[in-house]
Amino acid sequence: MVPWRSEPFRAFFPLGVLLGWVGIGHWLLYSVGITATYSCMLHGLVQTQAFLMAFAVGFLMTALPRRTQAPPASAGELWLAATALTTTAVAATAERWAIAEISYLVVLLVLLEFALRRFLGRTGDRRPPAAFVLIPFAFLHGLAGAGFILAGAAFDAPAWTVALGRLLVEQGVFLCLVVGIGGLVLPLMAGAPPPPDLGSSPRERVKAVAYGVAGTIILASLLLEQAGWVVLGPLVRAAVVAIGLGLGGGVWRPPGRPGLHRRLVWLAVWLTPLGLAASGIWPDYRVPALHVLFIGGFSLLAFAVATHVALSHLNLEREREGSPIAVRILGAGIILALLGRVAADWSSTYFEHLGAAAAAWLVGSAAWLLFFGPRLVEGDR
């Protein structure tokens, strides 16, 4: 029997891939002439509010109960989160922005309720690590960002509300999640002991304060960028993320254990601040530079961490220490997608490049799903 409640990643990782196909397939369909219009807002919001969020939900709903030794997610929480994620993608595709943002808010509120019960409840015997101080900042970015997008797109608020909302949702949420979750996952993947509990010592309390300062600076840098500081804002974020991942996650040194997915995680971790820094240094090429963050950072990181989680829970020890063909195709597909998207702005065939990049990403993600999908629904091996 498949342990859906105790291992929600089995449902949410495949769902995330399918939702990612919606956002990425949008460009492929346009580039080959199947659709006559395109929407950058649709693409960006589906990828961050549905695809990436599905991976985040699957990870957190699996990891938090295990870390805190608290009860697993209820069936109602799982169904509500999955339904809201799907509705977000479908509504965004139909450009029903009010429905999309309300559905996204439902996802956040379900996850927030789930996390608070395990952080603050008395049923758990352990606490999360200090890095998880950034998780509430992620919720703050998401709730505020969705509210701004909803106000601008559905209620004719000033145009800056949508712009700020997209900054908060597309960058703020996942920068906080990457650094926060990275403080737990990256040491474990490198072969180091798990980090201590939050508040377990004076050092851990200092670390918690430092992560809180990092979350505050990330938020302030997004507000600065919206106010016109288009160079300073991204550079500040890049520095904070690099320090948080380098020191808190320990990625200043390579992983001490074999496995291609570990190398992909380390590559994605460093592409994250690199994309931010490039968008600040070359503001005229902000959009392609940010795709270094979105494709090479967030997207590759989601798949590579999901690979580690799946291989660990499915007891695929040999594959975890090696380089399965599906993971190689995934890595190659996402890297080719990144190169194609960055090259598009320097080419005379912009949309053809976008279509080729989308096709490469789809092939890589399909190979991953074909390998892991059946194993995720079969139960323990």
N, C-alpha and C positions, 0 to 999 in steps of 0.2 A: 504493500500500500504506500502511495506517495505521501510524504509528510508535508502537505501544503501549508498548514498553519505554522509549523515550527521552521519551515524553510520556504518562505514566500518568494525567494529569488527564483525558484523553479517556475513560477508563473510570470513574474514581473520582468525578468530578463528577456524571455522570448517576446513578451508583449512590447517591451521597449524597442526591440529590433523592428517589429512590424510597424510601430508608430514612426520610427526613424525612416522607414521606407516611404511613408506618406510625405514627410518633409523633404527628403532628398529626391524622391521620385518626381516631385513637382518640377525640378529643373530639367530632368531627363525628358519628361513629357513635352516640355516647352521647346527644348532644343531640337527635338526631332519632328516638331510640328503637330503633335497630337492635340495640344492645347494652344489657344491663341493668346493667352495672357499669362502673366506671372506676377507674383507678389513676394517681395523680399520680407515683408512683415509676416506673412503666412509661414514662409520657410523658417525664419528665425524663431518664431514663437512655438511652432510645432516641435522643432528640434530641442528647445530648452524646456518648454513647459510639458511636453509629452514624452519624447524619446529619452532625454537625459533624466527627467524626473522619474520615469518608470524604473530606471536602473537604481536611482537613489532610494526610491521606496523599497525595492526588492532588497537592497543591501541593508538599509537601516532596520526594516522590519524583521530581518534575520539576525543581524548582529546585536541589536540592543537587548533583546531578551536573553541572548547567550551571555553577553557581557555582564548584565546586571542580575542574571539568574532569576528573571521575572517571567511571568506567564507569556506565552506566545500571542501573536495577533489573533483576534477573533475572526470568525468567518465573515461577519458583517463588515469589519474594518477592511478586510481584503477585497470583498466584492465592491464596496463603496469606492475604494481607491482605484480599483481597476476600471470601474464604470466611468468615474470622473476623468481619468486619464484619457480613455478612449473618446469620451465626449469632447474633451478639450481639443484633440486632434481633428475630429470630424467637424466641429463647429468652426475651428480656424480655417479649415479647408474651404468651408462654405462662406467664409468671411462673416460669420455671425459672432462678432467679437465679444459682445456682452455675454453670450452663452459660454464661449471659450474661457473668458476670464473668471466667470462665476464657477465653472467646473474646476478650473485650476485652483481657485480659492478653496474649494471643497477638498481637493487633494492635500493642500497644505494644512488645512484644519484637521483632517483625519490623521495625518502624520504628526502634527503638533500634539493632538490629544494622546496619540499612541506613545510618543516620546515622553511627554510630561508624566504620564502615569508610571512610567518605568524609571524616570529620573527622580521623581519626588515621592513615589509610593513606598510603602513599607514592605511590599512583597519581595523586593529584590535584596540580595545580600551584598551586592557590589555596586560601585559607582562607575560611571564612564571616565575616561581619561581627561586630563586638563584640556586637551585640544578640542574636546566636544563643546567647550564654551562657545565656539564659533557656530554651532548648530542653530542656536536661537537667532544669531545674526542672519543666517541664511533665511530663516522664516521671516524675519523682519523685512529683508530685501524682497522676498517673494510676495508677501502680503501687501506691502506698500507699492511695489511695482505693478502688481495686478490691479490694484485700486486706481493708480494713475492711468494705466492703459484703458481700463473700463471707463474712467471719467472722460478721457480724450476721444476714444473711438465710438463710444455709445451715447455720450451725453454732451458732445460738442464743447468740451472744456478746451482751453488754449492748447496749441499744438505742442508746447513744450512738455505737457503732461505725458503724452505718448512717448516722446523721446526719452524722458527721464525714466518712465516706467520700463522701457525696453532695456535701458542700461542696468537697472536694478535686477530685472528678471534674467537677462541674458548673461550678465557678468557677475553681479553681486552675489546671487544665490549660490552659484557653483564655485566661485572663488572661495567662498567661506566653507562650502562642503568639501572641496578638494583639500584645503589646508587642514580643516578640522578632522575629517575622516582619515586623511593622510597621516595624521599624528598617531593613529591606531594601526592602520593597515600597512604602511610602508615599513616600519620596523619589523613587523611580523613577516612580511614577504622577504625581507633581507636576512632573516634568520636570527634576529635579535629577540630578547624577551619582550612580552607585552608591556606597555607602559603602565605605571602605577595608577591607582584610583585618584580621581579628583579629590583634593583636600586631604590626602593621606599623609602628607608631610608638609613642612614649610616650603620646601622647594616646589612641590606640586601646586601650592597656593600661588606662589610667585609666577609659575608658568601659566596658571589660569588667568591671572591679571594680564600677563603679556599677550595671551591670545585675545583677551577682551580688548586690549589696546589695538591689536591688529585688526579686529573686526570693525572697530570705530574708525580707523584710518581708511580701510577699504570703503566704507560708506561715505566718509568725507571726500575721498578722491573722486567718487562717482558724482557727488554733488558739485565738486570743483569743475569736473569735465563738462557737466551740463551748463555750468555758469560761464563756460568759454575757455577754461584752462585745459585746452585739448592736448597740450604737451605734458604739462605737469601732472595732471590726473592719472593718465596711464602709467607714467614712469614711477609715480609713488606706489601704485598698485603692484607694479612689477617687482619693486624692491621688497615690499611687504610679503608678497607671495613667495619670492625666492628665499627670503630669510625664514619664513614659516616652514617651508618645505625642506630647506637645507638643514636647518637646525632642529626643528621640531620633528620632521619626518626622517632625518638622517640621510637624505639623498645626496649629500655632498660627497659620499663615497658610493661606489657601485654595489649592487646586492651581492651578498656573500654566498648565495645558493644559485644553482643552475636553473635554467628554464627560460625559453624565449619570451614568455609573457612577462616575466620580471624585467627583462631588458626593455620591452615595450612600455612598461609602466615608467621606468626611469626616463626613457626618451620623452614620453608624454608630460611627465612632471616638469622637465626643463623647457619644453616647448611652450608651456603655459606662461611663465613670466617673459619668455622671449617674444611671444606674440604681443603681449601687452606693451613691452618696451618698444617693439618695432612700430606699433600704432602711434606711440607718442613721438618717436624720433622722426617718423615720416608721416605726418598727419594727412598729407595729400593722398597717401595710399593706405589710409586707415582701414578700409574694409578688407582688402586682401591680407593685410597684416593681422587683423583680428581673426581671420580664418586659420592662421597658425595656432591661435588659441583655441578656436572652436573645433577644428578638425584634428589637428595634431595634438592638442592638449586635452580638452574635455572628451571628445569622441573616442580617441584612442585610449585614454585613461579609463573610461567607462567600460569598454570592451576588455581591456587587459585585466582590470581588477575583477570584473565578472568572470573572466577565465580562471583566475586564481581561486575565487570563491567556489565556482562549479567543480573544478578539478579536486579541490580539497574535500568538499562535501560528498562527491561521487566516488571518493577513494581511488582516483586515477593517479596513483603515485608515479608511475613511469612517465605518463604524459606531463605531469606537473614538473618533472625535472628535465624534460626534453623540449622538443619543438614540433608538436603535431602539425600535420600539413594544413589543417584548417586555420591554425593560429598564424602560420606563415602566410597563407593567402590573405587573412585578415590584415596583418601588418602591412603587407605589400599593397593591398587595396586602399587602405587609409592613407598611406604615404603617397601613393600615386594621386589620390584624390586631393591631398594637400598641395602637391606640386602643380597639378592642373589648375586648381582654383587660384593659387597665387600667380601663376603665369597668365591667367586670363586677362588681367588688367594691362598687361604689356603686349597683348597680341591683337591682331586684326580680326580674330575669330572668337570674340568674347563668349558668346553663348554656346558655341561648339565646345570650347574649353570647359564651360560649366557642365554641359551634358556629359563629356568624357569623364570629368571628375566625379559626377554623380554616379555614372556607371561603375567606375572603379570602387567607390564606396559601397555600392549595392552588391557587387560581386564579393567583396571581402566580408561584408556582414552576412550575406547568404551562406557563404562557406562556414562561418562560425555557427549560424543557426542550424545548418544541416548536420553538423557534428554534435553540437550540444543539445539541440532541441529534443531528439528522441531520448537521450539519456536523462534529461531533466524530468520527463514525464514517466519514465519507467520505474522510478523509485531507486532504492539503494542497490548498488551493484554487488 
